[in-house]
Amino acid sequence: MPRRQEMSTTLPINAEIGSTPVAQETARRTRVRYWVLLMIFIVTTVNYADRATLSITGPAMRKEFGFDTIQMGYIFSAFSWAYVLSQVPGGWLLDRFGARKVYAASIFFWSVFTLAQASIGVATSAALAVSTLFVMRFFVGMAEAPAFPANAKVVASWFPTKERGTASAIFNAAQYFAAVVFTPIMAAVTQWLGWHYVYIFMGALGVALAIAWWFLIHSPAKHPSVNKAELDHIEAGGGLIHMGERGGPKAAALPKGQTAFYVKQLLTNRMLLGVYIGQFSINVLTYFFLTWFPVYLVQERHMTIMQAGFMVSLPAICGFIGGVFGGVVSDWMLRRGFTATAARKTPIVVGMLMSMSMILCNYVSADWMIVGLMALAFFGKGFGALGWAVMADVAPKQVIGLAGSIFNTFGAVAGIVTPIVIGYILAATGSFAGALVFVGLNALVTVFAYLVIVKDIQRIELKH
């Protein structure tokens, strides 16, 4: 990780702690936290690209193996079955061993299982292909389970509260950046080389990232390039600078044997329940985009896979812009004196109301209008996707990984429900009209959850 310091006289962190007050006052803050955020953004981009591989290769695989829409719905959901089941264990691992170790292992194993999907072509029947693909996608979901709770844990460690909304929005916006960058690439590879090579390319890229993460990422307290000025800035602003690594306060670790006790507290808190429901409904939009959206463009709008690949990029760009803008607006409101409740809820509610515009796609026929409405919907979805910033604000300090995993479980359940429900809607009606209504109405559920169920947004104190 590059070292960015304004003055050449700035000493390493261990030396600065014992330096004179004059030296401390004249030292300028390093900006290592932004390089850490860049690394999180890159890893999350590849994470979402791996989730979306099947949505791009799916039409070619359906043609080769003869999958029907219901089978495709279940295959799309395989990732999320494992993702849901592995969330709490993943959160426990994060709190027990720290984000650096667990995230490196997560990236490595999800990439290996992505790479393994290239071998599915040896299957000789649709039934064998369906079962093999389901199992491989299941293992990818299991390996990816700690990823977003780890993102939240790293952001809570590296960023003070008033910078956390922007930081969380940036890594969350990586899902759109993944579509912008990788969807056209995967579509081109599928058309020119064959769908197998998509999995080879993405798997190899992920293995390289796992190695990079291991060597580049540390807690703020242990990072060799952080000076005392930046460390003090992070800690004074509420950053949990030890990130679960050894040497941090014992209170940062999950007390042994207390997991079930704390899970019960997290699941019975009204504020968190509203946040959980909101995350489920927001992720209905996410998983429509990751699974059926390219199929919608090919099947319902009669585009080629190459056309669909580039058309997906346009709403994704808007989603990315909306995601970053939502975090910036939220943090700006905090700096202007708004409460955390107002600063977090306002972008969420406004963004979700904008997302409902996708329902209007049922009433227009021109491709440019379809893409325009989807762009507006995904701008709104990105603008309102501040759930991880909320979790970083409210999760109990002792169990940030566990709290984030439960939150992510609710979101991941949408990854099970959404593709299956849409698969059955398509089988029953032969049209995506009902599917778009189903997805759009979930945005309204998010508005209800944050306005009615969630009250004040504030950090929770656990009972012991």
Phi and psi in degrees as a GROMACS rama.xvg file:
@    title "Ramachandran Plot"
@    xaxis  label "Phi"
@    yaxis  label "Psi"
@TYPE xy
-60.6328  147.811  PRO-2
-100.254  120.813  ARG-3
-113.855  106.658  ARG-4
-133.359  140.348  GLN-5
-77.1911  -28.6397  GLU-6
-121.575  133.251  MET-7
-69.516  -15.1088  SER-8
-85.3376  -3.92621  THR-9
-64.0217  131.984  THR-10
-92.3571  162.222  LEU-11
-58.2892  161.434  PRO-12
-58.282  -42.8871  ILE-13
-63.4475  -34.999  ASN-14
-74.5725  -34.5221  ALA-15
-68.5258  -31.1728  GLU-16
-61.4072  -30.9044  ILE-17
-102.521  15.3228  GLY-18
-82.5711  172.2  SER-19
-74.1653  157.015  THR-20
-57.3439  -36.0159  PRO-21
-63.1094  -44.4646  VAL-22
-63.4821  -39.1846  ALA-23
-64.8561  -39.8101  GLN-24
-69.9245  -33.7447  GLU-25
-85.8722  -15.5524  THR-26
-67.4087  135.504  ALA-27
-93.7824  144.254  ARG-28
-63.0521  135.38  ARG-29
-72.1266  172.651  THR-30
-128.471  38.0534  ARG-31
-62.9429  -31.3214  VAL-32
-59.8427  -29.3435  ARG-33
-73.0888  -32.6928  TYR-34
-69.4597  -36.4743  TRP-35
-62.9337  -42.5971  VAL-36
-62.6531  -38.564  LEU-37
-60.733  -41.5277  LEU-38
-65.0768  -41.9808  MET-39
-60.3776  -42.6822  ILE-40
-61.4662  -44.9788  PHE-41
-63.684  -46.4194  ILE-42
-63.1458  -41.9222  VAL-43
-67.9123  -33.6465  THR-44
-60.1755  -47.1018  THR-45
-67.2164  -37.2939  VAL-46
-54.2563  -50.8035  ASN-47
-71.8306  -32.4875  TYR-48
-63.1593  -39.0963  ALA-49
-64.7127  -37.196  ASP-50
-65.5182  -32.3365  ARG-51
-89.9681  -1.43951  ALA-52
-55.5705  -41.8697  THR-53
-68.6902  -31.3153  LEU-54
-66.0293  -28.2212  SER-55
-86.1016  -44.5024  ILE-56
-81.6619  -14.2031  THR-57
-54.2769  -49.6868  GLY-58
-57.8031  -40.618  PRO-59
-68.3099  -37.9225  ALA-60
-70.7911  -36.6488  MET-61
-60.879  -41.6719  ARG-62
-65.3814  -38.4881  LYS-63
-74.2615  -40.1824  GLU-64
-108.991  -10.8612  PHE-65
77.68  32.6678  GLY-66
-64.6035  141.948  PHE-67
-94.8419  177.361  ASP-68
-66.3357  -35.1441  THR-69
-68.3964  -43.1629  ILE-70
-60.5625  -42.5383  GLN-71
-62.5942  -39.0482  MET-72
-59.4168  -43.3397  GLY-73
-69.7011  -37.8073  TYR-74
-64.5714  -42.895  ILE-75
-57.7983  -35.9037  PHE-76
-79.2875  -14.4914  SER-77
-55.565  -43.2085  ALA-78
-53.37  -47  PHE-79
-76.3039  -27.6857  SER-80
-57.2128  -49.9953  TRP-81
-69.0303  -37.5713  ALA-82
-59.7169  -42.8407  TYR-83
-66.6274  -49.3852  VAL-84
-63.466  -25.0756  LEU-85
-98.868  -0.477861  SER-86
-64.882  -52.2159  GLN-87
-65.2762  -45.8457  VAL-88
-57.9521  -39.1695  PRO-89
-63.6748  -41.5552  GLY-90
-64.3066  -39.1146  GLY-91
-62.491  -43.1724  TRP-92
-60.9932  -40.6292  LEU-93
-62.9446  -44.1793  LEU-94
-71.6891  -26.6042  ASP-95
-84.1337  -42.3082  ARG-96
-115.023  -9.22363  PHE-97
92.6349  155.592  GLY-98
-68.7873  -33.4462  ALA-99
-61.5649  -51.6289  ARG-100
-68.7331  -48.6432  LYS-101
-66.7147  -40.4592  VAL-102
-66.8354  -40.2058  TYR-103
-59.7124  -44.3395  ALA-104
-65.4593  -39.6284  ALA-105
-60.3745  -49.0081  SER-106
-59.8715  -44.2227  ILE-107
-61.2659  -49.736  PHE-108
-73.5283  -35.9049  PHE-109
-66.4952  -31.5269  TRP-110
-71.2898  -38.213  SER-111
-62.7389  -42.674  VAL-112
-72.196  -30.0846  PHE-113
-63.7388  -46.2998  THR-114
-58.9862  -38.7549  LEU-115
-65.1656  -23.964  ALA-116
-66.3047  -16.5151  GLN-117
-65.8227  -20.0017  ALA-118
-84.6108  -3.86419  SER-119
-64.9483  -21.5865  ILE-120
-61.1257  -16.4368  GLY-121
-75.6144  -10.5131  VAL-122
-63.5593  143.737  ALA-123
-105.023  -3.89082  THR-124
-142.83  158.633  SER-125
-62.7782  -39.5187  ALA-126
-62.2194  -44.254  ALA-127
-67.5234  -38.5155  LEU-128
-63.8521  -43.3299  ALA-129
-60.5803  -50.0824  VAL-130
-66.4193  -41.1808  SER-131
-65.5427  -44.123  THR-132
-65.2788  -39.5159  LEU-133
-60.1477  -46.2016  PHE-134
-63.6355  -44.5143  VAL-135
-63.6441  -42.9445  MET-136
-65.6664  -34.0151  ARG-137
-60.8605  -46.1259  PHE-138
-67.1513  -34.388  PHE-139
-61.5185  -45.0343  VAL-140
-61.8061  -40.1476  GLY-141
-62.6813  -43.131  MET-142
-70.9754  -31.4123  ALA-143
-81.2764  -9.10171  GLU-144
-52.0951  -41.7456  ALA-145
-77.4895  -4.95333  PRO-146
-60.7669  -57.1373  ALA-147
-72.7124  -38.5752  PHE-148
-59.1562  -35.1234  PRO-149
-66.6345  -40.4952  ALA-150
-56.2516  -48.0928  ASN-151
-63.1234  -39.0113  ALA-152
-66.6218  -42.1408  LYS-153
-66.0088  -42.8861  VAL-154
-63.8301  -42.1078  VAL-155
-63.7561  -26.1079  ALA-156
-83.8094  -36.6715  SER-157
-96.5492  -16.099  TRP-158
-125.422  134.877  PHE-159
-66.9624  161.839  PRO-160
-53.8015  -42.0574  THR-161
-75.9237  -3.15823  LYS-162
-111.391  -4.34869  GLU-163
-74.3033  -33.1315  ARG-164
-62.8331  -45.5765  GLY-165
-64.6357  -44.9846  THR-166
-61.817  -44.5191  ALA-167
-66.2256  -39.4108  SER-168
-64.4546  -36.548  ALA-169
-66.7949  -47.2741  ILE-170
-70.2832  -30.7874  PHE-171
-69.9126  -30.698  ASN-172
-71.849  -9.00444  ALA-173
-60.8368  -25.272  ALA-174
-61.4828  -34.0963  GLN-175
-79.9801  -39.0088  TYR-176
-61.3924  -35.1593  PHE-177
-59.5192  -41.9319  ALA-178
-68.1986  -38.6496  ALA-179
-62.649  -46.4362  VAL-180
-85.0839  -48.8839  VAL-181
-91.6111  -26.6134  PHE-182
-61.0438  -49.6086  THR-183
-60.956  -38.0529  PRO-184
-63.5888  -47.7031  ILE-185
-66.8811  -35.995  MET-186
-64.421  -42.5214  ALA-187
-65.5627  -42.679  ALA-188
-63.0766  -41.4202  VAL-189
-61.0446  -44.7883  THR-190
-74.2266  -37.2778  GLN-191
-91.4383  -35.5271  TRP-192
-113.546  -25.5465  LEU-193
115.021  153.011  GLY-194
-64.9925  -26.7555  TRP-195
-57.4919  -37.4874  HIS-196
-70.9949  -20.1977  TYR-197
-61.7602  -44.408  VAL-198
-71.7159  -34.2535  TYR-199
-64.4204  -46.9869  ILE-200
-62.6713  -49.6906  PHE-201
-68.427  -37.9239  MET-202
-64.6074  -44.4481  GLY-203
-64.5479  -39.5224  ALA-204
-61.8532  -41.2976  LEU-205
-66.3287  -39.5214  GLY-206
-60.3609  -42.0852  VAL-207
-62.2597  -38.645  ALA-208
-67.6002  -36.3947  LEU-209
-60.074  -41.8182  ALA-210
-65.4522  -43.3601  ILE-211
-62.0026  -43.3756  ALA-212
-58.0326  -45.6298  TRP-213
-58.7976  -40.5474  TRP-214
-86.7497  -22.4985  PHE-215
-101.693  -24.8918  LEU-216
-104.693  130.967  ILE-217
-142.107  170.724  HIS-218
-69.8231  158  SER-219
-55.4873  -38.6594  PRO-220
-67.441  -22.3965  ALA-221
-114.085  -3.23184  LYS-222
-70.9464  129.851  HIS-223
-69.5183  -15.5938  PRO-224
-103.442  1.55444  SER-225
-90.052  130.887  VAL-226
-93.2994  171.616  ASN-227
-64.8192  -33.0545  LYS-228
-62.3329  -44.1369  ALA-229
-68.902  -41.3628  GLU-230
-60.819  -42.746  LEU-231
-65.5625  -39.5642  ASP-232
-60.3907  -43.1772  HIS-233
-67.3572  -48.4823  ILE-234
-67.8873  -41.3943  GLU-235
-64.0099  -29.1226  ALA-236
-88.0952  5.87047  GLY-237
102.678  6.40596  GLY-238
-71.1154  138.569  GLY-239
-95.3047  85.1506  LEU-240
-70.0955  -7.2481  ILE-241
-94.8185  -16.1519  HIS-242
54.4886  26.0992  MET-243
80.6633  5.084  GLY-244
-81.9856  162.227  GLU-245
-60.3152  142.826  ARG-246
102.286  -13.3612  GLY-247
-83.2813  173.018  GLY-248
-61.2666  142.158  PRO-249
-63.5687  -26.2715  LYS-250
-65.299  -18.3537  ALA-251
-75.8502  -13.4945  ALA-252
-95.6082  149.203  ALA-253
-69.0432  122.094  LEU-254
-58.9008  135.998  PRO-255
-62.5557  134.188  LYS-256
78.4246  4.20945  GLY-257
-107.32  8.87203  GLN-258
-57.6808  -50.9206  THR-259
-62.1917  -37.6183  ALA-260
-62.4961  -43.0004  PHE-261
-75.4446  -35.0481  TYR-262
-59.1317  -42.289  VAL-263
-60.8866  -42.4696  LYS-264
-64.066  -40.18  GLN-265
-68.7599  -33.0487  LEU-266
-83.2767  -16.3629  LEU-267
-105.362  3.82765  THR-268
-82.2154  125.936  ASN-269
-61.1874  -45.0621  ARG-270
-59.2193  -46.9782  MET-271
-65.3333  -35.8295  LEU-272
-60.5166  -42.8177  LEU-273
-63.7316  -39.7025  GLY-274
-64.7538  -40.0868  VAL-275
-62.8969  -45.6934  TYR-276
-62.1852  -42.7887  ILE-277
-60.1942  -39.9362  GLY-278
-67.2987  -37.4766  GLN-279
-58.4653  -48.7532  PHE-280
-69.5488  -38.0049  SER-281
-61.5904  -39.2458  ILE-282
-74.3051  -15.7324  ASN-283
-60.2787  -42.4578  VAL-284
-64.7508  -43.3208  LEU-285
-59.1401  -47.3742  THR-286
-77.5506  -23.5728  TYR-287
-62.7365  -43.5859  PHE-288
-65.9595  -38.2264  PHE-289
-79.0783  -21.0363  LEU-290
-115.258  -68.7437  THR-291
-90.8449  -15.0383  TRP-292
-59.4497  -49.2877  PHE-293
-61.3243  -35.5778  PRO-294
-65.4172  -39.1769  VAL-295
-56.2276  -45.6418  TYR-296
-66.3664  -36.9539  LEU-297
-76.8354  -47.041  VAL-298
-82.1013  -47.1379  GLN-299
-86.4366  -35.2172  GLU-300
-105.658  1.45049  ARG-301
58.4716  40.4967  HIS-302
-90.6709  157.899  MET-303
-76.4874  164.917  THR-304
-63.0537  -33.8679  ILE-305
-66.8539  -43.5592  MET-306
-61.8208  -44.4465  GLN-307
-61.7062  -40.4223  ALA-308
-58.399  -42.1019  GLY-309
-78.2534  -32.7775  PHE-310
-67.1851  -34.073  MET-311
-62.698  -32.5409  VAL-312
-64.0243  -34.1493  SER-313
-66.566  -51.4853  LEU-314
-61.5642  -32.677  PRO-315
-64.6739  -40.0324  ALA-316
-59.9435  -43.7467  ILE-317
-65.5276  -38.6958  CYS-318
-62.7968  -39.9901  GLY-319
-63.5706  -47.2778  PHE-320
-61.3203  -44.8454  ILE-321
-61.8708  -39.6908  GLY-322
-62.6275  -46.7035  GLY-323
-67.4104  -43.2905  VAL-324
-62.7065  -39.0488  PHE-325
-61.344  -42.4281  GLY-326
-66.1719  -40.2565  GLY-327
-63.76  -44.4514  VAL-328
-62.516  -43.1395  VAL-329
-61.4641  -46.9255  SER-330
-68.045  -34.2181  ASP-331
-61.4665  -41.8838  TRP-332
-62.8868  -39.6223  MET-333
-61.8067  -44.4317  LEU-334
-66.9874  -26.0319  ARG-335
-83.7642  1.29754  ARG-336
101.357  1.3481  GLY-337
-68.9428  152.757  PHE-338
-70.6911  161.004  THR-339
-59.6929  -34.7817  ALA-340
-60.4451  -49.6197  THR-341
-69.5448  -40.4377  ALA-342
-67.9861  -32.3098  ALA-343
-87.3945  -41.3809  ARG-344
-70.38  -36.9944  LYS-345
-58.3467  -52.0425  THR-346
-63.3225  -34.4439  PRO-347
-62.7966  -49.8065  ILE-348
-65.4969  -47.2972  VAL-349
-61.5733  -44.5838  VAL-350
-63.598  -41.7504  GLY-351
-68.6062  -35.414  MET-352
-64.0043  -37.1267  LEU-353
-65.3656  -36.0357  MET-354
-64.0045  -24.7701  SER-355
-66.4108  -11.0263  MET-356
-62.3296  -18.7552  SER-357
-61.8978  -24.2408  MET-358
-62.1888  -28.8068  ILE-359
-66.6551  -14.8752  LEU-360
-60.8335  -22.6206  CYS-361
-70.6198  -12.4591  ASN-362
-117.496  9.63713  TYR-363
-128.293  160.649  VAL-364
-123.113  -25.0646  SER-365
-70.5536  136.807  ALA-366
-58.6684  -38.6136  ASP-367
-67.133  -30.4996  TRP-368
-73.3211  -38.1742  MET-369
-59.2978  -50.604  ILE-370
-64.3231  -38.3629  VAL-371
-63.6722  -44.2138  GLY-372
-66.9404  -39.5687  LEU-373
-66.0131  -36.2293  MET-374
-63.0273  -43.0217  ALA-375
-63.4198  -43.4699  LEU-376
-62.0184  -42.5566  ALA-377
-81.5713  -22.9973  PHE-378
-61.8246  -47.0403  PHE-379
-62.78  -40.8335  GLY-380
-62.4315  -43.4959  LYS-381
-65.1216  -43.4084  GLY-382
-59.6272  -35.7834  PHE-383
-96.4924  2.16271  GLY-384
-86.4198  68.7311  ALA-385
-108.445  17.7969  LEU-386
-57.8096  -39.3964  GLY-387
-70.2036  -33.0712  TRP-388
-64.5149  -40.7769  ALA-389
-61.127  -44.51  VAL-390
-64.0356  -39.3335  MET-391
-63.3202  -29.4363  ALA-392
-77.709  -33.461  ASP-393
-111.815  -18.6849  VAL-394
-62.8559  136.361  ALA-395
-56.9905  139.023  PRO-396
-60.8029  -31.8785  LYS-397
-73.3811  -23.8178  GLN-398
-135.269  46.8344  VAL-399
-61.1358  -42.4159  ILE-400
-63.4951  -44.6073  GLY-401
-65.6641  -45.1303  LEU-402
-62.0424  -42.2424  ALA-403
-64.8954  -33.7476  GLY-404
-69.2299  -39.806  SER-405
-64.9714  -45.1077  ILE-406
-55.8409  -45.2712  PHE-407
-68.8286  -28.1824  ASN-408
-61.9521  -45.9708  THR-409
-61.3526  -41.8205  PHE-410
-64.019  -38.9126  GLY-411
-71.6898  -27.528  ALA-412
-58.8519  -33.232  VAL-413
-62.128  -29.6774  ALA-414
-70.5757  -21.5799  GLY-415
-82.6237  -49.9769  ILE-416
-67.898  -47.0755  VAL-417
-59.1455  -55.2508  THR-418
-65.0521  -33.5005  PRO-419
-70.831  -46.8825  ILE-420
-59.5678  -45.0746  VAL-421
-65.0327  -37.4163  ILE-422
-59.295  -43.1365  GLY-423
-69.9184  -37.5811  TYR-424
-60.2903  -43.4841  ILE-425
-65.8649  -40.4259  LEU-426
-64.7317  -35.5174  ALA-427
-81.8574  -33.9114  ALA-428
-114.08  -20.786  THR-429
71.4512  14.5524  GLY-430
-142.888  154.558  SER-431
-88.478  1.09574  PHE-432
-58.116  -49.7054  ALA-433
-65.2463  -33.0087  GLY-434
-64.2837  -41.6677  ALA-435
-66.641  -36.2271  LEU-436
-64.9893  -44.674  VAL-437
-57.402  -45.7896  PHE-438
-68.506  -45.8612  VAL-439
-62.2552  -38.8833  GLY-440
-68.2023  -24.9188  LEU-441
-66.7302  -27.2634  ASN-442
-62.5288  -37.7316  ALA-443
-67.237  -34.8421  LEU-444
-61.4481  -39.0195  VAL-445
-61.8122  -42.6275  THR-446
-58.335  -46.6938  VAL-447
-59.6524  -44.4887  PHE-448
-60.8113  -44.3441  ALA-449
-77.8135  -30.969  TYR-450
-84.3087  -31.6353  LEU-451
-105.164  -43.3818  VAL-452
-88.6237  -47.8525  ILE-453
-74.7949  127.017  VAL-454
-98.4001  -124.875  LYS-455
-71.6336  139.841  ASP-456
-94.4421  112.429  ILE-457
-155.284  155.992  GLN-458
-66.1442  138.338  ARG-459
-87.4079  138.805  ILE-460
-103.699  125.073  GLU-461
-76.0342  148.384  LEU-462
-87.2539  143.876  LYS-463
